[in-house]
Amino acid sequence: MTSWLLDLSILVAVITIGMPPPRAPRASYTVVRSYPHDHAAFTQGLEYMDGYFYEGTGLNGKSSIRKVKVETGEVVQRHDVSGEYFGEGITVWKSDLIELTWQSHVGFVYDRATFTQKRTFSYPGEGWGLTHDEATLIMSDGSAALRFLDPVTFAERRRVTVTDDGVPVTRLNELEYVKGEVYANVWQTNLIARIAPDSGRVLGWIDCTGLLSATEAADVAQAGGLLNGIAYDAAHDRLFVTGKLWPKVFEIKIR
């Protein structure tokens, strides 16, 4: 993609939600490979672990957590969330799978092997994205804040405001921890922010415009499908992205 087209696509995306044009360095991507994805999955959280994707989906009455074969998209294990909850971000912490919900102020802890619910926890505000570093859970709530939580008690240890050249970046959504940085989808854009977790400063942007074909993009747009879903295979340095109701998961290299 030429530089002026890249700049134009980012400008259109940020104007759509009233966000100032990004100032940190911008990057594009190369598609390494694509994999099948359930186009009925309203993806809220995505994680790679031990050769599988773990996926959390949303919408009241349709929310679920899933274990999915990477190569085929086959759902090999699934737990449907009670219809009163709108499932949001997930992360795997040791032997647990942890899930947020949107506006219910309730999170769930499941046994990762069996998907049996072990406990619940509560938090103020909304739940959007979830990931973790070596010592803490990292949560987004739709604002410009990242919350750092104790992985056992879920007490908030600290929080940072995410900024790009001093300007807060709101609508932080699905999260992934990649090589010491927090990657965050920005809701209603094709942008992923690369964030320094100590300061909240945006180190760079990844523009994912053009992953879907024009036909695919038009189809998912009619149903409300947006870029949302980041997973990282640390052992093989593979980065995966997808979206709500997307027919594919893409393995990409940043360039």
DRENPA-3360 file (N, C-alpha, C; in nm, 2 decimals, always signed):
BEGIN
1 = MTSWLLDL = +0.08/-0.12/+0.00/+0.00/+0.00/+0.00/+0.09/+0.12/+0.00 ~ +0.06/+0.22/-0.09/+0.14/+0.34/-0.09/+0.12/+0.42/+0.03 ~ +0.21/+0.51/+0.06/+0.21/+0.59/+0.19/+0.08/+0.68/+0.19 ~ +0.05/+0.74/+0.08/-0.07/+0.83/+0.08/-0.20/+0.76/+0.10 ~ -0.21/+0.63/+0.05/-0.33/+0.55/+0.07/-0.33/+0.51/+0.22 ~ -0.22/+0.47/+0.28/-0.21/+0.44/+0.42/-0.26/+0.55/+0.50 ~ -0.21/+0.67/+0.48/-0.24/+0.79/+0.55/-0.39/+0.82/+0.54 ~ -0.45/+0.80/+0.42/-0.59/+0.83/+0.39/-0.68/+0.73/+0.47;
9 = SILVAVIT = -0.64/+0.60/+0.47/-0.72/+0.50/+0.53/-0.72/+0.52/+0.68 ~ -0.61/+0.56/+0.74/-0.61/+0.59/+0.88/-0.69/+0.71/+0.92 ~ -0.68/+0.82/+0.83/-0.75/+0.94/+0.85/-0.90/+0.92/+0.85 ~ -0.95/+0.84/+0.75/-1.09/+0.81/+0.74/-1.13/+0.73/+0.87 ~ -1.05/+0.64/+0.91/-1.09/+0.56/+1.03/-1.10/+0.64/+1.15 ~ -1.01/+0.73/+1.18/-1.01/+0.81/+1.30/-1.12/+0.92/+1.29 ~ -1.15/+0.97/+1.18/-1.25/+1.07/+1.17/-1.39/+1.01/+1.20 ~ -1.40/+0.88/+1.16/-1.53/+0.81/+1.18/-1.57/+0.82/+1.33;
17 = IGMPPPRA = -1.48/+0.81/+1.42/-1.51/+0.81/+1.56/-1.46/+0.93/+1.63 ~ -1.42/+1.03/+1.56/-1.38/+1.16/+1.62/-1.25/+1.15/+1.69 ~ -1.16/+1.06/+1.66/-1.03/+1.04/+1.72/-0.93/+1.12/+1.64 ~ -0.84/+1.20/+1.71/-0.74/+1.27/+1.63/-0.65/+1.18/+1.55 ~ -0.60/+1.22/+1.44/-0.51/+1.13/+1.36/-0.39/+1.09/+1.44 ~ -0.35/+0.96/+1.43/-0.24/+0.91/+1.51/-0.11/+0.98/+1.48 ~ -0.03/+1.00/+1.58/+0.10/+1.07/+1.56/+0.22/+0.98/+1.58 ~ +0.20/+0.87/+1.65/+0.31/+0.78/+1.67/+0.34/+0.71/+1.53;
25 = PRASYTVV = +0.46/+0.65/+1.51/+0.49/+0.58/+1.39/+0.38/+0.48/+1.35 ~ +0.35/+0.48/+1.22/+0.25/+0.39/+1.16/+0.31/+0.28/+1.08 ~ +0.26/+0.16/+1.09/+0.31/+0.04/+1.01/+0.19/-0.03/+0.95 ~ +0.22/-0.10/+0.84/+0.12/-0.19/+0.78/+0.16/-0.33/+0.81 ~ +0.12/-0.42/+0.72/+0.14/-0.56/+0.75/+0.15/-0.64/+0.62 ~ +0.20/-0.76/+0.63/+0.20/-0.86/+0.52/+0.12/-0.98/+0.57 ~ +0.03/-1.04/+0.50/-0.04/-1.16/+0.54/+0.05/-1.28/+0.51 ~ +0.07/-1.35/+0.62/+0.15/-1.48/+0.61/+0.06/-1.59/+0.56;
33 = RSYPHDHA = -0.06/-1.60/+0.63/-0.15/-1.71/+0.60/-0.29/-1.67/+0.66 ~ -0.39/-1.72/+0.60/-0.52/-1.71/+0.66/-0.58/-1.84/+0.70 ~ -0.67/-1.84/+0.80/-0.73/-1.96/+0.86/-0.88/-1.94/+0.87 ~ -0.96/-2.05/+0.86/-1.10/-2.04/+0.87/-1.14/-1.99/+1.01 ~ -1.25/-1.91/+1.01/-1.31/-1.86/+1.13/-1.46/-1.86/+1.13 ~ -1.52/-1.90/+1.24/-1.67/-1.90/+1.24/-1.72/-1.76/+1.22 ~ -1.79/-1.74/+1.10/-1.84/-1.61/+1.07/-1.96/-1.57/+1.15 ~ -2.01/-1.66/+1.24/-2.12/-1.63/+1.33/-2.06/-1.59/+1.47;
41 = AFTQGLEY = -1.93/-1.59/+1.49/-1.87/-1.56/+1.62/-1.85/-1.41/+1.63 ~ -1.91/-1.35/+1.73/-1.90/-1.21/+1.75/-1.78/-1.19/+1.85 ~ -1.66/-1.20/+1.79/-1.53/-1.21/+1.86/-1.51/-1.09/+1.96 ~ -1.49/-1.13/+2.08/-1.46/-1.03/+2.19/-1.32/-1.05/+2.25 ~ -1.27/-1.17/+2.25/-1.14/-1.20/+2.30/-1.08/-1.31/+2.22 ~ -0.95/-1.31/+2.20/-0.88/-1.42/+2.13/-0.74/-1.44/+2.19 ~ -0.71/-1.57/+2.21/-0.58/-1.60/+2.27/-0.53/-1.73/+2.21 ~ -0.39/-1.74/+2.19/-0.33/-1.86/+2.14/-0.26/-1.93/+2.26;
49 = MDGYFYEG = -0.29/-2.06/+2.27/-0.22/-2.14/+2.38/-0.21/-2.28/+2.34 ~ -0.09/-2.34/+2.34/-0.07/-2.48/+2.32/-0.13/-2.53/+2.19 ~ -0.12/-2.46/+2.09/-0.16/-2.50/+1.96/-0.31/-2.48/+1.92 ~ -0.38/-2.41/+2.01/-0.52/-2.38/+1.99/-0.55/-2.23/+2.01 ~ -0.66/-2.18/+1.95/-0.71/-2.05/+1.98/-0.81/-2.07/+2.09 ~ -0.81/-1.99/+2.19/-0.92/-1.97/+2.29/-0.99/-1.84/+2.25 ~ -1.12/-1.85/+2.24/-1.20/-1.74/+2.19/-1.32/-1.71/+2.28 ~ -1.34/-1.58/+2.31/-1.46/-1.54/+2.38/-1.55/-1.46/+2.28;
57 = TGLNGKSS = -1.68/-1.49/+2.28/-1.77/-1.43/+2.19/-1.87/-1.35/+2.27 ~ -1.94/-1.25/+2.21/-2.03/-1.17/+2.28/-2.17/-1.17/+2.23 ~ -2.25/-1.08/+2.27/-2.40/-1.06/+2.25/-2.47/-1.14/+2.35 ~ -2.58/-1.08/+2.41/-2.66/-1.15/+2.50/-2.73/-1.26/+2.44 ~ -2.72/-1.38/+2.50/-2.79/-1.50/+2.44/-2.70/-1.57/+2.34 ~ -2.59/-1.51/+2.30/-2.50/-1.58/+2.21/-2.35/-1.58/+2.26 ~ -2.33/-1.54/+2.38/-2.19/-1.53/+2.43/-2.14/-1.67/+2.46 ~ -2.01/-1.70/+2.44/-1.95/-1.83/+2.47/-1.80/-1.81/+2.48;
65 = IRKVKVET = -1.74/-1.92/+2.54/-1.60/-1.94/+2.54/-1.57/-2.06/+2.46 ~ -1.46/-2.06/+2.38/-1.44/-2.17/+2.29/-1.29/-2.21/+2.28 ~ -1.27/-2.34/+2.25/-1.14/-2.38/+2.22/-1.14/-2.42/+2.07 ~ -1.05/-2.37/+1.99/-1.07/-2.38/+1.84/-0.94/-2.43/+1.78 ~ -0.95/-2.52/+1.68/-0.84/-2.57/+1.60/-0.80/-2.46/+1.51 ~ -0.67/-2.42/+1.51/-0.62/-2.31/+1.43/-0.63/-2.34/+1.28 ~ -0.59/-2.46/+1.24/-0.59/-2.49/+1.10/-0.72/-2.50/+1.03 ~ -0.82/-2.54/+1.11/-0.95/-2.57/+1.04/-1.07/-2.48/+1.09;
73 = GEVVQRHD = -1.05/-2.41/+1.21/-1.15/-2.33/+1.27/-1.26/-2.41/+1.34 ~ -1.23/-2.54/+1.35/-1.33/-2.63/+1.42/-1.33/-2.60/+1.57 ~ -1.45/-2.58/+1.62/-1.47/-2.56/+1.77/-1.47/-2.70/+1.84 ~ -1.37/-2.73/+1.91/-1.36/-2.86/+1.98/-1.41/-2.86/+2.12 ~ -1.43/-2.74/+2.18/-1.48/-2.73/+2.31/-1.56/-2.60/+2.32 ~ -1.67/-2.60/+2.39/-1.75/-2.47/+2.40/-1.83/-2.47/+2.53 ~ -1.84/-2.35/+2.59/-1.92/-2.33/+2.70/-2.01/-2.20/+2.67 ~ -2.14/-2.22/+2.67/-2.23/-2.10/+2.65/-2.25/-2.03/+2.78;
81 = VSGEYFGE = -2.24/-1.90/+2.77/-2.25/-1.81/+2.88/-2.40/-1.78/+2.90 ~ -2.45/-1.77/+3.03/-2.59/-1.74/+3.05/-2.63/-1.61/+2.97 ~ -2.75/-1.62/+2.92/-2.81/-1.51/+2.83/-2.81/-1.38/+2.89 ~ -2.80/-1.36/+3.02/-2.81/-1.23/+3.09/-2.67/-1.16/+3.07 ~ -2.57/-1.23/+3.03/-2.44/-1.17/+3.02/-2.39/-1.15/+2.88 ~ -2.32/-1.04/+2.85/-2.26/-1.01/+2.72/-2.11/-1.03/+2.74 ~ -2.07/-1.14/+2.69/-1.93/-1.18/+2.70/-1.83/-1.08/+2.64 ~ -1.72/-1.06/+2.70/-1.62/-0.97/+2.65/-1.48/-1.04/+2.65;
89 = GITVWKSD = -1.38/-0.96/+2.68/-1.24/-1.01/+2.67/-1.21/-1.14/+2.75 ~ -1.11/-1.22/+2.71/-1.07/-1.33/+2.78/-0.92/-1.33/+2.79 ~ -0.86/-1.41/+2.88/-0.72/-1.44/+2.88/-0.70/-1.57/+2.96 ~ -0.59/-1.64/+2.93/-0.55/-1.76/+3.00/-0.45/-1.72/+3.10 ~ -0.48/-1.75/+3.23/-0.38/-1.73/+3.33/-0.35/-1.87/+3.40 ~ -0.24/-1.92/+3.38/-0.20/-2.05/+3.43/-0.30/-2.16/+3.39 ~ -0.37/-2.22/+3.48/-0.47/-2.32/+3.45/-0.61/-2.27/+3.44 ~ -0.62/-2.14/+3.45/-0.76/-2.08/+3.44/-0.78/-2.00/+3.31;
97 = LIELTWQS = -0.90/-1.99/+3.27/-0.94/-1.90/+3.16/-1.03/-1.80/+3.23 ~ -1.00/-1.67/+3.21/-1.07/-1.56/+3.27/-1.15/-1.48/+3.17 ~ -1.27/-1.45/+3.20/-1.36/-1.38/+3.11/-1.43/-1.26/+3.17 ~ -1.43/-1.15/+3.10/-1.50/-1.03/+3.14/-1.64/-1.03/+3.08 ~ -1.73/-0.95/+3.14/-1.86/-0.92/+3.07/-1.87/-0.77/+3.06 ~ -1.96/-0.73/+2.97/-1.96/-0.59/+2.93/-2.01/-0.50/+3.04 ~ -2.14/-0.50/+3.07/-2.20/-0.40/+3.16/-2.25/-0.46/+3.29 ~ -2.22/-0.59/+3.32/-2.27/-0.66/+3.43/-2.18/-0.65/+3.55;
105 = HVGFVYDR = -2.06/-0.60/+3.54/-1.96/-0.58/+3.65/-1.92/-0.72/+3.70 ~ -1.93/-0.82/+3.62/-1.90/-0.96/+3.67/-1.80/-1.02/+3.57 ~ -1.70/-1.09/+3.63/-1.61/-1.17/+3.55/-1.62/-1.31/+3.60 ~ -1.58/-1.40/+3.51/-1.59/-1.55/+3.54/-1.45/-1.61/+3.53 ~ -1.42/-1.70/+3.62/-1.30/-1.78/+3.62/-1.34/-1.92/+3.59 ~ -1.28/-1.98/+3.48/-1.31/-2.12/+3.44/-1.18/-2.20/+3.45 ~ -1.20/-2.33/+3.47/-1.09/-2.42/+3.46/-1.06/-2.43/+3.31 ~ -0.94/-2.41/+3.26/-0.91/-2.40/+3.12/-0.93/-2.54/+3.05;
113 = ATFTQKRT = -0.90/-2.65/+3.13/-0.91/-2.78/+3.07/-1.06/-2.82/+3.05 ~ -1.15/-2.79/+3.14/-1.28/-2.84/+3.13/-1.39/-2.73/+3.10 ~ -1.35/-2.61/+3.11/-1.44/-2.49/+3.10/-1.55/-2.49/+3.22 ~ -1.52/-2.56/+3.32/-1.61/-2.56/+3.44/-1.59/-2.43/+3.52 ~ -1.70/-2.36/+3.55/-1.68/-2.23/+3.62/-1.64/-2.26/+3.76 ~ -1.53/-2.18/+3.80/-1.48/-2.20/+3.94/-1.52/-2.09/+4.03 ~ -1.53/-1.97/+3.98/-1.56/-1.86/+4.07/-1.60/-1.74/+3.98 ~ -1.65/-1.63/+4.05/-1.68/-1.51/+3.98/-1.60/-1.40/+4.06;
121 = FSYPGEGW = -1.59/-1.28/+3.99/-1.53/-1.17/+4.06/-1.60/-1.04/+4.01 ~ -1.59/-0.93/+4.07/-1.66/-0.81/+4.03/-1.56/-0.70/+4.01 ~ -1.60/-0.60/+3.93/-1.52/-0.48/+3.90/-1.61/-0.36/+3.87 ~ -1.57/-0.24/+3.90/-1.65/-0.13/+3.86/-1.64/-0.09/+3.71 ~ -1.74/-0.03/+3.66/-1.74/+0.01/+3.52/-1.76/-0.11/+3.42 ~ -1.73/-0.09/+3.29/-1.75/-0.19/+3.19/-1.62/-0.28/+3.17 ~ -1.65/-0.40/+3.12/-1.54/-0.49/+3.08/-1.53/-0.49/+2.93 ~ -1.41/-0.47/+2.88/-1.39/-0.48/+2.73/-1.28/-0.58/+2.70;
129 = GLTHDEAT = -1.16/-0.55/+2.71/-1.05/-0.64/+2.67/-0.97/-0.69/+2.79 ~ -0.90/-0.80/+2.78/-0.82/-0.86/+2.89/-0.70/-0.93/+2.83 ~ -0.59/-0.91/+2.90/-0.47/-0.99/+2.87/-0.39/-0.99/+3.00 ~ -0.26/-1.03/+2.99/-0.18/-1.03/+3.11/-0.03/-1.03/+3.08 ~ +0.05/-0.97/+3.17/+0.19/-0.98/+3.16/+0.24/-1.09/+3.25 ~ +0.36/-1.09/+3.30/+0.41/-1.19/+3.38/+0.35/-1.19/+3.52 ~ +0.30/-1.08/+3.57/+0.25/-1.07/+3.71/+0.11/-1.02/+3.73 ~ +0.05/-0.96/+3.62/-0.08/-0.89/+3.64/-0.17/-0.92/+3.53;
137 = LIMSDGSA = -0.30/-0.91/+3.55/-0.40/-0.90/+3.45/-0.40/-0.76/+3.40 ~ -0.43/-0.74/+3.27/-0.44/-0.60/+3.21/-0.58/-0.59/+3.15 ~ -0.66/-0.49/+3.18/-0.80/-0.48/+3.14/-0.82/-0.35/+3.08 ~ -0.91/-0.35/+2.98/-0.96/-0.22/+2.92/-1.11/-0.21/+2.95 ~ -1.16/-0.09/+2.95/-1.30/-0.07/+2.98/-1.37/+0.03/+2.88 ~ -1.31/+0.05/+2.77/-1.37/+0.13/+2.66/-1.32/+0.28/+2.67 ~ -1.25/+0.31/+2.78/-1.20/+0.44/+2.79/-1.05/+0.45/+2.74 ~ -0.98/+0.54/+2.79/-0.83/+0.55/+2.75/-0.75/+0.48/+2.86;
145 = ALRFLDPV = -0.81/+0.42/+2.96/-0.74/+0.36/+3.07/-0.71/+0.21/+3.05 ~ -0.59/+0.17/+3.10/-0.56/+0.03/+3.12/-0.55/+0.01/+3.27 ~ -0.62/-0.10/+3.32/-0.62/-0.13/+3.46/-0.53/-0.25/+3.47 ~ -0.45/-0.25/+3.58/-0.36/-0.37/+3.61/-0.41/-0.43/+3.74 ~ -0.45/-0.56/+3.73/-0.52/-0.63/+3.83/-0.44/-0.74/+3.89 ~ -0.46/-0.76/+4.02/-0.40/-0.88/+4.08/-0.47/-1.00/+4.02 ~ -0.39/-1.10/+3.98/-0.46/-1.22/+3.91/-0.53/-1.32/+4.00 ~ -0.51/-1.30/+4.13/-0.57/-1.39/+4.23/-0.69/-1.32/+4.30;
153 = TFAERRRV = -0.67/-1.19/+4.34/-0.78/-1.12/+4.41/-0.86/-1.03/+4.32 ~ -0.80/-1.00/+4.20/-0.86/-0.91/+4.10/-0.87/-0.76/+4.16 ~ -0.80/-0.73/+4.26/-0.79/-0.60/+4.31/-0.70/-0.51/+4.21 ~ -0.74/-0.39/+4.19/-0.67/-0.30/+4.10/-0.54/-0.26/+4.17 ~ -0.43/-0.29/+4.10/-0.30/-0.24/+4.15/-0.26/-0.10/+4.10 ~ -0.29/-0.08/+3.98/-0.26/+0.06/+3.92/-0.33/+0.07/+3.79 ~ -0.33/+0.19/+3.74/-0.38/+0.21/+3.60/-0.30/+0.32/+3.53 ~ -0.30/+0.31/+3.40/-0.24/+0.42/+3.32/-0.34/+0.47/+3.22;
161 = TVTDDGVP = -0.32/+0.59/+3.18/-0.40/+0.65/+3.07/-0.31/+0.64/+2.94 ~ -0.37/+0.58/+2.84/-0.31/+0.56/+2.71/-0.31/+0.69/+2.63 ~ -0.20/+0.74/+2.58/-0.19/+0.86/+2.51/-0.10/+0.85/+2.39 ~ -0.14/+0.92/+2.28/-0.05/+0.94/+2.16/-0.01/+1.08/+2.15 ~ +0.11/+1.11/+2.18/+0.16/+1.25/+2.18/+0.08/+1.33/+2.28 ~ +0.05/+1.28/+2.39/-0.02/+1.35/+2.50/-0.17/+1.35/+2.49 ~ -0.22/+1.30/+2.37/-0.37/+1.30/+2.35/-0.42/+1.16/+2.40 ~ -0.52/+1.15/+2.49/-0.58/+1.02/+2.53/-0.64/+0.95/+2.41;
169 = VTRLNELE = -0.61/+0.82/+2.41/-0.67/+0.73/+2.31/-0.78/+0.65/+2.37 ~ -0.90/+0.68/+2.34/-1.02/+0.61/+2.40/-1.06/+0.49/+2.31 ~ -1.16/+0.42/+2.36/-1.22/+0.30/+2.30/-1.12/+0.19/+2.28 ~ -1.03/+0.18/+2.38/-0.94/+0.06/+2.38/-1.02/-0.06/+2.40 ~ -1.00/-0.16/+2.32/-1.09/-0.28/+2.32/-1.01/-0.41/+2.35 ~ -1.01/-0.50/+2.26/-0.94/-0.63/+2.28/-0.79/-0.61/+2.29 ~ -0.73/-0.68/+2.39/-0.59/-0.66/+2.42/-0.51/-0.79/+2.40 ~ -0.38/-0.77/+2.38/-0.28/-0.88/+2.38/-0.15/-0.83/+2.42;
177 = YVKGEVYA = -0.08/-0.91/+2.50/+0.06/-0.87/+2.55/+0.16/-0.94/+2.45 ~ +0.24/-0.85/+2.39/+0.33/-0.90/+2.28/+0.47/-0.83/+2.31 ~ +0.57/-0.92/+2.34/+0.71/-0.87/+2.35/+0.72/-0.75/+2.44 ~ +0.65/-0.75/+2.56/+0.66/-0.64/+2.65/+0.58/-0.52/+2.62 ~ +0.49/-0.53/+2.52/+0.40/-0.42/+2.49/+0.26/-0.47/+2.49 ~ +0.16/-0.38/+2.52/+0.02/-0.41/+2.51/-0.03/-0.37/+2.37 ~ -0.08/-0.47/+2.30/-0.15/-0.44/+2.17/-0.30/-0.42/+2.20 ~ -0.36/-0.32/+2.14/-0.50/-0.29/+2.17/-0.57/-0.25/+2.04;
185 = NVWQTNLI = -0.68/-0.33/+2.01/-0.77/-0.28/+1.91/-0.84/-0.15/+1.95 ~ -0.86/-0.06/+1.86/-0.93/+0.06/+1.89/-1.07/+0.05/+1.82 ~ -1.17/+0.04/+1.90/-1.31/+0.01/+1.85/-1.35/+0.10/+1.74 ~ -1.41/+0.04/+1.64/-1.46/+0.11/+1.52/-1.35/+0.16/+1.43 ~ -1.23/+0.12/+1.44/-1.12/+0.15/+1.35/-1.06/+0.02/+1.31 ~ -0.97/+0.03/+1.21/-0.88/-0.08/+1.17/-0.74/-0.07/+1.23 ~ -0.74/+0.00/+1.34/-0.61/+0.03/+1.40/-0.58/-0.05/+1.53 ~ -0.46/-0.09/+1.54/-0.41/-0.16/+1.67/-0.30/-0.07/+1.72;
193 = ARIAPDSG = -0.32/-0.03/+1.85/-0.22/+0.05/+1.92/-0.12/-0.03/+1.99 ~ +0.01/+0.00/+1.97/+0.12/-0.06/+2.05/+0.15/+0.03/+2.17 ~ +0.13/-0.02/+2.29/+0.13/+0.06/+2.41/+0.24/+0.02/+2.50 ~ +0.32/+0.12/+2.56/+0.41/+0.09/+2.66/+0.34/+0.07/+2.80 ~ +0.34/-0.04/+2.86/+0.26/-0.06/+2.98/+0.30/+0.02/+3.10 ~ +0.42/+0.06/+3.11/+0.46/+0.14/+3.22/+0.41/+0.28/+3.22 ~ +0.40/+0.34/+3.10/+0.36/+0.48/+3.09/+0.23/+0.50/+3.02 ~ +0.18/+0.41/+2.94/+0.06/+0.42/+2.86/+0.09/+0.49/+2.73;
201 = RVLGWIDC = +0.21/+0.52/+2.70/+0.24/+0.59/+2.57/+0.23/+0.50/+2.45 ~ +0.16/+0.55/+2.35/+0.15/+0.47/+2.22/+0.29/+0.48/+2.15 ~ +0.34/+0.36/+2.13/+0.47/+0.35/+2.07/+0.46/+0.34/+1.91 ~ +0.35/+0.30/+1.87/+0.33/+0.29/+1.72/+0.19/+0.23/+1.70 ~ +0.15/+0.24/+1.57/+0.02/+0.19/+1.52/+0.04/+0.09/+1.41 ~ -0.05/-0.01/+1.41/-0.06/-0.10/+1.30/-0.20/-0.08/+1.23 ~ -0.19/-0.05/+1.10/-0.31/-0.03/+1.03/-0.35/-0.16/+0.96 ~ -0.46/-0.22/+0.99/-0.50/-0.35/+0.94/-0.61/-0.33/+0.82;
209 = TGLLSATE = -0.62/-0.22/+0.77/-0.71/-0.19/+0.65/-0.67/-0.29/+0.54 ~ -0.78/-0.35/+0.48/-0.76/-0.43/+0.36/-0.74/-0.58/+0.39 ~ -0.75/-0.62/+0.51/-0.74/-0.77/+0.54/-0.85/-0.85/+0.47 ~ -0.97/-0.80/+0.48/-1.08/-0.87/+0.41/-1.09/-0.82/+0.27 ~ -1.14/-0.90/+0.18/-1.17/-0.86/+0.04/-1.29/-0.76/+0.05 ~ -1.31/-0.68/-0.06/-1.42/-0.59/-0.06/-1.55/-0.65/-0.03 ~ -1.57/-0.77/-0.09/-1.70/-0.84/-0.07/-1.72/-0.88/+0.07 ~ -1.61/-0.94/+0.13/-1.61/-0.98/+0.27/-1.64/-0.87/+0.36;
217 = AADVAQAG = -1.57/-0.76/+0.34/-1.58/-0.64/+0.42/-1.72/-0.58/+0.42 ~ -1.78/-0.58/+0.30/-1.92/-0.53/+0.29/-2.02/-0.62/+0.36 ~ -1.99/-0.75/+0.35/-2.08/-0.85/+0.42/-2.08/-0.83/+0.57 ~ -1.96/-0.83/+0.63/-1.95/-0.82/+0.77/-1.99/-0.68/+0.82 ~ -1.97/-0.58/+0.74/-2.01/-0.44/+0.78/-2.16/-0.43/+0.80 ~ -2.23/-0.50/+0.72/-2.38/-0.49/+0.73/-2.43/-0.56/+0.86 ~ -2.35/-0.65/+0.91/-2.39/-0.72/+1.04/-2.32/-0.66/+1.16 ~ -2.24/-0.56/+1.14/-2.17/-0.49/+1.25/-2.03/-0.55/+1.28;
225 = GLLNGIAY = -1.98/-0.62/+1.18/-1.85/-0.69/+1.20/-1.73/-0.59/+1.20 ~ -1.65/-0.59/+1.30/-1.54/-0.49/+1.31/-1.41/-0.57/+1.35 ~ -1.30/-0.51/+1.31/-1.17/-0.57/+1.36/-1.17/-0.58/+1.51 ~ -1.15/-0.70/+1.56/-1.14/-0.72/+1.71/-1.10/-0.86/+1.74 ~ -0.97/-0.87/+1.78/-0.92/-1.00/+1.81/-0.77/-1.01/+1.78 ~ -0.69/-1.02/+1.88/-0.54/-1.03/+1.86/-0.49/-1.15/+1.94 ~ -0.41/-1.23/+1.88/-0.35/-1.34/+1.96/-0.21/-1.36/+1.92 ~ -0.12/-1.40/+2.01/+0.02/-1.41/+1.98/+0.08/-1.54/+2.03;
233 = DAAHDRLF = +0.14/-1.61/+1.93/+0.21/-1.73/+1.96/+0.36/-1.70/+1.99 ~ +0.39/-1.69/+2.12/+0.53/-1.64/+2.16/+0.64/-1.74/+2.12 ~ +0.60/-1.87/+2.12/+0.71/-1.97/+2.09/+0.75/-1.96/+1.94 ~ +0.66/-1.92/+1.85/+0.70/-1.92/+1.71/+0.69/-1.78/+1.65 ~ +0.67/-1.68/+1.74/+0.66/-1.54/+1.70/+0.56/-1.52/+1.59 ~ +0.44/-1.56/+1.61/+0.33/-1.55/+1.52/+0.22/-1.46/+1.58 ~ +0.18/-1.36/+1.50/+0.07/-1.27/+1.54/-0.05/-1.29/+1.45 ~ -0.17/-1.31/+1.52/-0.29/-1.34/+1.45/-0.39/-1.23/+1.48;
241 = VTGKLWPK = -0.47/-1.19/+1.38/-0.58/-1.09/+1.40/-0.71/-1.14/+1.33 ~ -0.82/-1.10/+1.39/-0.95/-1.13/+1.33/-1.05/-1.02/+1.37 ~ -1.18/-1.05/+1.34/-1.28/-0.95/+1.37/-1.41/-1.02/+1.41 ~ -1.50/-0.94/+1.46/-1.63/-0.98/+1.49/-1.70/-1.03/+1.36 ~ -1.75/-1.15/+1.36/-1.82/-1.20/+1.24/-1.74/-1.22/+1.12 ~ -1.60/-1.22/+1.13/-1.52/-1.23/+1.02/-1.51/-1.38/+0.98 ~ -1.49/-1.41/+0.85/-1.48/-1.55/+0.80/-1.34/-1.61/+0.81 ~ -1.24/-1.52/+0.85/-1.10/-1.57/+0.86/-1.03/-1.51/+0.98;
249 = VFEIKIR = -0.93/-1.58/+1.02/-0.82/-1.53/+1.11/-0.70/-1.52/+1.02 ~ -0.63/-1.40/+1.04/-0.51/-1.38/+0.96/-0.38/-1.38/+1.04 ~ -0.28/-1.46/+1.00/-0.15/-1.45/+1.06/-0.08/-1.34/+0.98 ~ -0.02/-1.24/+1.05/+0.04/-1.12/+0.98/+0.18/-1.10/+1.03 ~ +0.26/-1.03/+0.95/+0.39/-0.98/+0.99/+0.38/-0.83/+0.98 ~ +0.43/-0.76/+1.07/+0.43/-0.61/+1.07/+0.54/-0.56/+0.99 ~ +0.51/-0.46/+0.91/+0.62/-0.40/+0.82/+0.60/-0.25/+0.82;
% end
